[in-house]
Amino acid sequence: MILEYFLMIDRIEMVDPAAGTIRTTCHVPTESPIFLGHFPGFPRLPGALMIETMAQTGGWLVLARLRFARMPFLTRVESAKLRRFVEPGETLVGEATLTHDGSGFAVIESVISTAGQKVASAEIRYVTGPFPNDTIRGAMTGKAREIGFPEEYLHAE
């Protein structure tokens, strides 16, 4: 994770677009300017970044299903539950399951956990649309390769 740049996913461990599932890993850094203010002497990953981690996990799943033909944009977070604090140095496992795909939007159920304990969960919705420009598409394609996104899902059929 690079918290300051909202790059939450370190590795895609498994993605199965046909089944609508994905699993990611995210290593919370031991040091980050985020922790200076959240909270002094009691560093914890902000809840908003826990939700962002779930949203990015689901976003990679939507991208795999769309084979990078369109881009998912976060539109809604429903039923978010933050169950415990996340401390610097912990490794999070993100899992998402697609519950709806069509009509220009997608819905996923996402969970993050650490050491087998559920940390947070949410239903997350995305609208899908064209990539705004080639710069964004190129940056996302590069990041996808860096984190282990399967090459066969990087190109539209």
VOBA-1610 file (N, C-alpha, C; in pm, whole numbers, padded with zeros to 5 digits, always signed):
BEGIN
Met+00083-00119+00000Met+00000+00000+00000Met+00088+00125+00000Ile+00048+00220-00078Ile+00107+00354-00069Ile-00011+00445-00036Leu-00033+00465+00092Leu-00153+00533+00139Leu-00169+00672+00081Glu-00058+00745+00074Glu-00065+00884+00028Glu-00112+00896-00116Tyr-00099+00789-00195Tyr-00141+00792-00335Tyr-00264+00705-00360Phe-00325+00657-00251Phe-00444+00572-00260Phe-00419+00447-00344Leu-00296+00396-00343Leu-00264+00270-00409Leu-00272+00162-00302Met-00387+00098-00292Met-00415+00010-00179Met-00379-00136-00205Ile-00386-00181-00326Ile-00368-00324-00356Ile-00222-00351-00393Asp-00161-00444-00321Asp-00023-00482-00350Asp-00015-00600-00445Arg-00112-00691-00438Arg-00104-00812-00519Arg-00243-00868-00544Ile-00267-00908-00666Ile-00387-00985-00698Ile-00347-01131-00685Glu-00405-01199-00589Glu-00370-01339-00562Glu-00448-01434-00652Met-00574-01397-00680Met-00661-01481-00761Met-00773-01394-00816Val-00803-01415-00943Val-00921-01351-01001Val-00985-01449-01098Asp-01115-01465-01086Asp-01192-01552-01174Asp-01312-01472-01224Pro-01295-01403-01337Pro-01404-01319-01388Pro-01533-01397-01416Ala-01521-01520-01463Ala-01641-01599-01493Ala-01720-01629-01366Ala-01652-01661-01258Ala-01719-01687-01131Ala-01751-01558-01057Gly-01688-01447-01097Gly-01712-01318-01033Gly-01647-01309-00896Thr-01522-01357-00884Thr-01452-01352-00755Thr-01308-01303-00772Ile-01257-01244-00665Ile-01118-01196-00664Ile-01068-01200-00519Arg-00935-01218-00506Arg-00869-01209-00376Arg-00741-01129-00394Thr-00719-01032-00305Thr-00601-00946-00312Thr-00530-00945-00177Thr-00406-00899-00177Thr-00336-00873-00051Thr-00288-00729-00050Cys-00284-00676+00071Cys-00250-00537+00093Cys-00169-00528+00221His-00046-00482+00211His+00041-00471+00329His+00035-00327+00380Val-00020-00310+00499Val-00030-00177+00559Val+00112-00135+00600Pro+00160-00021+00553Pro+00297+00019+00586Pro+00313+00044+00736Thr+00435+00026+00783Thr+00460+00054+00925Thr+00478+00204+00948Glu+00519+00274+00843Glu+00539+00420+00851Glu+00463+00487+00738Ser+00393+00595+00770Ser+00324+00674+00669Ser+00285+00807+00731Pro+00293+00917+00654Pro+00245+01045+00706Pro+00098+01040+00751Ile+00020+00949+00694Ile-00121+00934+00734Ile-00130+00909+00885Phe-00036+00828+00937Phe-00042+00790+01078Phe-00002+00903+01173Leu+00060+01008+01120Leu+00095+01121+01206Leu-00030+01192+01258Gly-00134+01192+01177Gly-00257+01257+01219Gly-00367+01160+01257His-00347+01033+01227His-00455+00933+01250His-00399+00813+01321Phe-00378+00814+01439Phe-00388+00918+01541Phe-00252+00931+01609Pro-00211+01049+01652Pro-00082+01067+01717Pro-00067+00972+01837Gly+00037+00889+01833Gly+00061+00795+01941Gly-00027+00672+01940Phe-00120+00663+01845Phe-00214+00550+01834Phe-00246+00530+01685Pro-00143+00496+01604Pro-00163+00491+01457Pro-00260+00380+01416Arg-00357+00419+01332Arg-00457+00325+01281Arg-00490+00362+01137Leu-00520+00260+01054Leu-00562+00285+00917Leu-00701+00350+00918Pro-00717+00466+00855Pro-00848+00530+00854Pro-00956+00441+00791Gly-01076+00448+00846Gly-01187+00370+00794Gly-01214+00398+00646Ala-01197+00524+00604Ala-01217+00558+00463Ala-01121+00481+00373Leu-00999+00456+00423Leu-00902+00380+00343Leu-00932+00230+00347Met-00997+00185+00452Met-01043+00045+00454Met-01151+00028+00347Ile-01242+00123+00338Ile-01346+00118+00235Ile-01283+00129+00096Glu-01183+00216+00082Glu-01113+00230-00046Glu-01046+00098-00086Thr-00991+00026+00010Thr-00928-00104-00018Thr-01032-00201-00073Met-01149-00205-00011Met-01255-00293-00063Met-01301-00249-00201Ala-01313-00118-00222Ala-01357-00066-00351Ala-01256-00098-00461Gln-01127-00086-00430Gln-01025-00117-00531Gln-01021-00267-00560Thr-01039-00350-00459Thr-01044-00495-00483Thr-01156-00526-00581Gly-01276-00474-00553Gly-01390-00496-00644Gly-01370-00433-00780Gly-01305-00317-00784Gly-01278-00251-00911Gly-01190-00335-01003Trp-01091-00402-00945Trp-01005-00489-01027Trp-01086-00607-01082Leu-01181-00656-01003Leu-01268-00764-01052Leu-01352-00715-01169Val-01410-00598-01157Val-01492-00543-01266Val-01406-00522-01390Leu-01285-00471-01372Leu-01195-00453-01487Leu-01164-00586-01555Ala-01145-00691-01476Ala-01118-00824-01534Ala-01239-00872-01615Arg-01358-00854-01561Arg-01479-00897-01634Arg-01496-00820-01763Leu-01460-00691-01759Leu-01474-00606-01878Leu-01352-00613-01970Arg-01248-00685-01927Arg-01122-00696-02002Arg-01068-00559-02042Phe-01075-00466-01947Phe-01023-00330-01965Phe-01090-00255-02080Ala-01207-00298-02124Ala-01278-00226-02230Ala-01345-00100-02175Arg-01381-00103-02046Arg-01445+00010-01979Arg-01387+00019-01839Met-01409+00132-01776Met-01352+00158-01644Met-01464+00168-01539Pro-01445+00105-01422Pro-01544+00121-01315Pro-01516+00247-01234Phe-01622+00320-01202Phe-01613+00440-01118Phe-01703+00417-00997Leu-01648+00434-00879Leu-01722+00415-00755Leu-01840+00512-00748Thr-01959+00460-00722Thr-02076+00547-00711Thr-02148+00536-00577Arg-02134+00421-00508Arg-02209+00406-00384Arg-02144+00299-00296Val-02146+00326-00166Val-02105+00228-00067Val-02225+00206+00024Glu-02269+00082+00032Glu-02385+00046+00114Glu-02341-00049+00224Ser-02411-00044+00333Ser-02396-00142+00441Ser-02252-00162+00484Ala-02174-00055+00486Ala-02034-00068+00529Ala-02029-00093+00679Lys-01948-00191+00717Lys-01927-00223+00858Lys-01777-00231+00883Leu-01730-00149+00975Leu-01590-00151+01016Leu-01588-00220+01152Arg-01526-00336+01158Arg-01538-00420+01276Arg-01425-00404+01378Arg-01309-00363+01333Arg-01198-00344+01426Arg-01093-00254+01364Phe-01003-00203+01448Phe-00894-00119+01400Phe-00795-00203+01318Val-00728-00138+01223Val-00618-00198+01149Val-00494-00120+01183Glu-00391-00192+01227Glu-00268-00129+01271Glu-00160-00132+01164Pro-00065-00039+01170Pro+00049-00043+01078Pro+00118-00179+01086Gly+00161-00229+00970Gly+00232-00356+00964Gly+00145-00477+00940Glu+00014-00462+00949Glu-00074-00577+00925Glu-00089-00602+00775Thr-00119-00725+00739Thr-00148-00762+00602Thr-00297-00789+00590Leu-00361-00721+00496Leu-00504-00739+00473Leu-00526-00829+00352Val-00627-00912+00360Val-00672-00992+00247Val-00805-00934+00204Gly-00814-00893+00078Gly-00938-00841+00023Gly-01005-00947-00062Glu-01134-00961-00045Glu-01212-01055-00126Glu-01338-00984-00174Ala-01373-01009-00297Ala-01495-00949-00352Ala-01566-01051-00440Thr-01698-01042-00437Thr-01783-01128-00520Thr-01880-01038-00595Leu-01889-01058-00723Leu-01980-00981-00807Leu-02123-01029-00785Thr-02213-00936-00757Thr-02354-00973-00738Thr-02443-00920-00851His-02394-00821-00927His-02468-00770-01042His-02370-00713-01143Asp-02395-00740-01270Asp-02313-00684-01377Asp-02402-00663-01498Gly-02425-00540-01534Gly-02506-00511-01652Gly-02571-00374-01643Ser-02628-00332-01752Ser-02695-00201-01760Ser-02603-00086-01724Gly-02472-00102-01748Gly-02377+00006-01723Gly-02334+00021-01579Phe-02366-00077-01494Phe-02315-00070-01358Phe-02288-00210-01304Ala-02211-00215-01196Ala-02175-00341-01132Ala-02187-00324-00982Val-02216-00434-00914Val-02229-00436-00768Val-02146-00553-00716Ile-02069-00526-00611Ile-01991-00631-00549Ile-02016-00632-00398Glu-01995-00748-00338Glu-01988-00762-00193Glu-01841-00781-00163Ser-01787-00701-00072Ser-01644-00707-00044Ser-01619-00719+00106Val-01509-00787+00137Val-01466-00807+00275Val-01315-00791+00279Ile-01264-00729+00385Ile-01120-00736+00412Ile-01102-00801+00548Ser-00996-00881+00557Ser-00967-00952+00681Ser-00817-00954+00704Thr-00780-00986+00827Thr-00639-01003+00862Thr-00630-01115+00963Ala-00533-01202+00944Ala-00512-01317+01032Ala-00641-01396+01052Gly-00720-01409+00944Gly-00843-01486+00948Gly-00960-01417+01016Gln-00943-01292+01057Gln-01048-01217+01126Gln-01102-01109+01033Lys-01235-01107+01014Lys-01299-01006+00930Lys-01281-00869+00994Val-01233-00774+00913Val-01207-00638+00958Val-01317-00543+00913Ala-01363-00560+00789Ala-01463-00470+00732Ala-01536-00539+00618Ser-01656-00490+00589Ser-01733-00542+00477Ser-01823-00431+00423Ala-01862-00446+00297Ala-01950-00346+00235Ala-02003-00398+00103Glu-02116-00341+00061Glu-02165-00358-00075Glu-02121-00233-00149Ile-02059-00252-00263Ile-02004-00139-00337Ile-02057-00142-00480Arg-02097-00024-00529Arg-02151-00010-00664Arg-02060+00078-00749Tyr-02056+00044-00876Tyr-01975+00118-00974Tyr-02060+00144-01097Val-02040+00258-01159Val-02089+00280-01293Val-01970+00250-01384Thr-01995+00192-01499Thr-01884+00164-01592Thr-01898+00254-01714Gly-01784+00306-01757Gly-01784+00394-01872Gly-01650+00391-01941Pro-01637+00463-02050Pro-01510+00467-02122Pro-01399+00524-02033Phe-01278+00480-02057Phe-01163+00542-01991Phe-01160+00689-02033Pro-01141+00780-01938Pro-01142+00923-01972Pro-01033+00962-02071Asn-00919+00894-02066Asn-00810+00925-02161Asn-00709+00812-02161Asp-00617+00815-02256Asp-00515+00711-02268Asp-00415+00713-02154Thr-00395+00829-02091Thr-00303+00838-01978Thr-00354+00752-01862Ile-00482+00763-01832Ile-00539+00682-01724Ile-00536+00534-01761Arg-00574+00502-01881Arg-00572+00361-01924Arg-00430+00305-01914Gly-00332+00381-01961Gly-00193+00335-01955Gly-00143+00317-01813Ala-00176+00412-01725Ala-00134+00401-01585Ala-00199+00280-01519Met-00325+00257-01546Met-00394+00143-01485Met-00344+00010-01541Thr-00314+00008-01669Thr-00259-00115-01729Thr-00122-00145-01668Gly-00040-00043-01652Gly+00092-00061-01590Gly+00080-00110-01447Lys-00010-00051-01370Lys-00031-00093-01231Lys-00084-00235-01227Ala-00173-00269-01318Ala-00229-00404-01323Ala-00118-00507-01339Arg-00027-00483-01431Arg+00085-00576-01451Arg+00174-00583-01327Glu+00196-00470-01265Glu+00281-00464-01145Glu+00226-00546-01029Ile+00094-00552-01014Ile+00034-00622-00901Ile-00013-00764-00936Gly+00020-00812-01054Gly-00010-00950-01090Gly-00144-00974-01155Phe-00201-00872-01217Phe-00327-00886-01290Phe-00301-00976-01411Pro-00380-01081-01431Pro-00355-01172-01543Pro-00361-01101-01679Glu-00261-01125-01758Glu-00247-01061-01889Glu-00369-01088-01979Glu-00429-01206-01969Glu-00542-01240-02057Glu-00665-01152-02033Tyr-00670-01079-01920Tyr-00784-00993-01892Tyr-00753-00845-01915Leu-00638-00817-01975Leu-00598-00678-01999Leu-00645-00623-02133His-00704-00708-02216His-00741-00662-02350His-00881-00712-02385Ala-00959-00624-02445Ala-01094-00660-02490Ala-01084-00764-02601Glu-01179-00851-02602Glu-01181-00956-02707Glu-01238-00903-02835
//
